Amino acid sequence: MEIHIGNRVAEVELVSKDGNKVNLVLDGKEYDVDVVMAENGACSILHDGKSYNAKLIRSENGKKYQVNTHFSSFNIDIVDTQAKYLRMRKKEEERQDDKVSSPMPGKVVKIPVQVGDAVAAGDTVIVIEAMKMQSNYKVNSDCRIKDILVGEGDSINSDQPLILLDLNA
């Protein structure tokens, strides 16, 4: 699993747990620790003959903690494998393509931009009517309108490029 400690990202794998004895791998390095948790969130950790104490304050969703030690305080987010996969997949889907296309045939209702316009993430660049419904097609990153390949009133095919974008603008 992935753990965010402030700005640091750590990869943690639980190898084994037997009572209080825990064997884990943290960023590729193996650790054997003895962990005792009290009901009030107090935690005592014994590692290589040294004792560490911390207080864990759990947030409502159970994946975020505030950890207070004698000298410091840390915010920790635990990202399980499934959440990490979904986050990475969402990032892939969020990448702006260099063109805007409609997934189905329809008719161009409105084009509120012109060639050369700078548009911001969330701006509508074309409105399409398909199956008696209008859909606003928006960009999800800042870019510039490179070319407009259709006009208002035009009939379009599915997956036809409608507007070309300059993503480096």
MIVOZA-579780 format. One record per residue (C-alpha): x, y, z; residue number from 0. Coordinates in pm, 1 decimal. Each point is the difference from the previous one (the first is absolute). Layout:
<recs>
{rec {X Y Z} NUM};
...
</recs>
This chain:
<recs>
{rec {0.0 0.0 0.0} 0};
{rec {97.9 360.5 -36.7} 1};
{rec {22.5 234.7 298.3} 2};
{rec {24.9 378.3 -29.7} 3};
{rec {186.9 154.3 292.8} 4};
{rec {-23.9 373.0 -51.6} 5};
{rec {159.2 49.1 -345.7} 6};
{rec {181.9 -335.1 8.3} 7};
{rec {-141.0 -309.2 -170.8} 8};
{rec {103.7 -335.9 147.9} 9};
{rec {-67.9 -352.0 -127.8} 10};
{rec {-84.5 -235.2 285.9} 11};
{rec {-54.3 -375.2 -11.7} 12};
{rec {-110.3 -199.3 303.2} 13};
{rec {196.8 -325.4 -19.2} 14};
{rec {-125.2 -165.2 320.3} 15};
{rec {-170.3 71.1 330.1} 16};
{rec {9.7 -225.2 302.8} 17};
{rec {-153.1 162.9 306.6} 18};
{rec {194.7 322.4 57.8} 19};
{rec {288.3 -108.1 -226.0} 20};
{rec {-24.0 159.8 -341.0} 21};
{rec {228.7 -55.6 -299.4} 22};
{rec {-37.1 260.0 -274.4} 23};
{rec {184.7 137.0 -299.1} 24};
{rec {19.8 379.3 -21.8} 25};
{rec {134.5 138.6 -330.0} 26};
{rec {183.3 -327.5 -64.0} 27};
{rec {155.9 -29.3 347.3} 28};
{rec {-121.7 -269.2 240.2} 29};
{rec {-84.8 81.6 362.1} 30};
{rec {-90.0 -218.8 298.3} 31};
{rec {-190.6 201.6 258.5} 32};
{rec {-201.2 -66.3 313.8} 33};
{rec {-315.4 212.1 -0.2} 34};
{rec {-237.4 41.2 293.6} 35};
{rec {-318.3 199.3 -56.4} 36};
{rec {-212.3 133.9 287.2} 37};
{rec {-370.5 71.1 -46.3} 38};
{rec {47.4 375.7 31.9} 39};
{rec {217.6 14.6 -312.9} 40};
{rec {330.7 -12.1 187.1} 41};
{rec {257.1 -212.0 -178.9} 42};
{rec {329.2 -139.1 128.4} 43};
{rec {251.9 -125.7 -256.2} 44};
{rec {316.5 -191.8 85.5} 45};
{rec {264.3 -24.1 -274.9} 46};
{rec {369.0 -93.4 35.2} 47};
{rec {-13.5 48.0 377.0} 48};
{rec {-146.2 351.0 -26.1} 49};
{rec {-347.6 96.7 115.2} 50};
{rec {-220.6 247.9 -186.5} 51};
{rec {-336.2 133.5 117.2} 52};
{rec {-268.4 161.8 -211.6} 53};
{rec {-363.1 100.7 21.1} 54};
{rec {-218.7 -91.0 -299.9} 55};
{rec {-308.4 210.9 -68.0} 56};
{rec {-215.8 -166.5 -264.2} 57};
{rec {-218.6 204.5 -237.2} 58};
{rec {-357.5 -98.2 -75.2} 59};
{rec {77.6 -204.6 -313.4} 60};
{rec {269.0 -210.6 169.8} 61};
{rec {264.9 54.0 -269.1} 62};
{rec {141.5 325.5 138.3} 63};
{rec {178.4 49.8 328.8} 64};
{rec {172.3 271.7 192.4} 65};
{rec {303.1 -146.1 177.0} 66};
{rec {142.1 192.8 292.7} 67};
{rec {335.9 -91.3 150.4} 68};
{rec {182.6 168.8 284.4} 69};
{rec {171.4 237.2 -247.2} 70};
{rec {-207.1 3.1 -321.1} 71};
{rec {-341.2 -29.1 -159.0} 72};
{rec {-68.3 -167.5 -338.3} 73};
{rec {-302.9 -38.0 -224.1} 74};
{rec {-13.2 -347.5 -150.7} 75};
{rec {-221.6 -126.9 -283.3} 76};
{rec {-20.5 -372.8 -65.8} 77};
{rec {-65.2 -80.3 -365.7} 78};
{rec {-94.5 -363.3 -53.2} 79};
{rec {79.2 -179.3 -325.0} 80};
{rec {-348.1 38.8 -146.1} 81};
{rec {-16.7 373.2 76.9} 82};
{rec {348.3 47.2 -151.4} 83};
{rec {-107.2 -186.0 -316.4} 84};
{rec {-317.6 208.8 -31.7} 85};
{rec {195.5 324.5 52.9} 86};
{rec {255.7 -94.7 -267.5} 87};
{rec {-276.6 -102.3 -240.8} 88};
{rec {-183.4 330.0 59.9} 89};
{rec {320.4 195.7 -72.5} 90};
{rec {31.5 -185.9 -331.3} 91};
{rec {-361.6 83.2 -86.7} 92};
{rec {46.0 365.3 99.6} 93};
{rec {276.8 66.0 -248.9} 94};
{rec {-130.2 235.9 -264.8} 95};
{rec {6.7 -139.5 -352.5} 96};
{rec {114.0 231.8 -280.2} 97};
{rec {-344.3 -9.0 -159.6} 98};
{rec {-365.6 9.9 99.8} 99};
{rec {-225.2 -267.2 -152.5} 100};
{rec {-357.1 -113.7 61.2} 101};
{rec {-50.7 -366.4 93.8} 102};
{rec {-323.3 -7.9 -204.3} 103};
{rec {-149.2 159.7 -310.4} 104};
{rec {-182.4 326.8 48.1} 105};
{rec {-25.8 363.6 -97.1} 106};
{rec {221.0 294.0 97.9} 107};
{rec {-217.1 247.1 192.5} 108};
{rec {253.4 259.3 113.0} 109};
{rec {372.3 70.9 -13.6} 110};
{rec {76.7 265.5 264.4} 111};
{rec {371.6 20.1 -88.6} 112};
{rec {210.7 114.5 -294.0} 113};
{rec {334.0 -112.8 -141.1} 114};
{rec {278.5 142.6 215.2} 115};
{rec {-210.8 34.5 316.2} 116};
{rec {168.1 -101.1 324.4} 117};
{rec {-235.1 -219.9 202.9} 118};
{rec {25.7 -112.5 360.3} 119};
{rec {-78.8 -338.6 151.4} 120};
{rec {-378.7 -30.5 27.2} 121};
{rec {-80.9 235.5 -289.1} 122};
{rec {-262.3 -117.5 -251.0} 123};
{rec {140.6 -5.3 -355.1} 124};
{rec {-291.8 -153.8 -191.0} 125};
{rec {-365.1 -93.0 56.7} 126};
{rec {-135.2 -308.0 -178.6} 127};
{rec {-357.3 -125.7 -27.6} 128};
{rec {-39.0 -376.5 -18.5} 129};
{rec {-314.0 -204.8 69.6} 130};
{rec {-195.2 321.4 79.8} 131};
{rec {245.2 94.5 278.1} 132};
{rec {263.1 271.0 -0.5} 133};
{rec {345.3 -74.4 139.1} 134};
{rec {267.2 254.9 85.2} 135};
{rec {348.0 -123.2 -88.8} 136};
{rec {261.5 152.8 229.9} 137};
{rec {377.0 -7.8 18.2} 138};
{rec {159.5 -132.9 317.6} 139};
{rec {326.7 190.7 -23.4} 140};
{rec {110.5 344.9 -111.0} 141};
{rec {65.8 11.3 -375.4} 142};
{rec {-56.3 202.8 -317.9} 143};
{rec {-243.9 -60.4 -287.7} 144};
{rec {218.6 -109.4 -292.8} 145};
{rec {-272.5 -64.5 -259.4} 146};
{rec {-377.1 -38.8 -24.4} 147};
{rec {-92.7 -269.6 -252.5} 148};
{rec {-381.0 40.5 7.0} 149};
{rec {-254.8 280.7 1.0} 150};
{rec {-319.2 67.2 190.7} 151};
{rec {-284.3 -200.7 -153.3} 152};
{rec {231.3 -268.0 -145.8} 153};
{rec {-90.9 -366.9 36.4} 154};
{rec {282.9 -204.6 146.8} 155};
{rec {96.4 -367.2 16.1} 156};
{rec {112.1 -187.9 308.7} 157};
{rec {368.5 42.9 84.0} 158};
{rec {38.0 275.3 -260.7} 159};
{rec {259.8 259.6 106.1} 160};
{rec {-183.0 327.4 62.4} 161};
{rec {257.1 232.8 156.2} 162};
{rec {378.7 -28.2 8.1} 163};
{rec {181.9 123.4 311.6} 164};
{rec {349.8 128.3 64.3} 165};
{rec {85.8 -146.9 341.5} 166};
{rec {333.7 183.8 24.2} 167};
{rec {-151.8 346.5 -10.8} 168};
</recs>
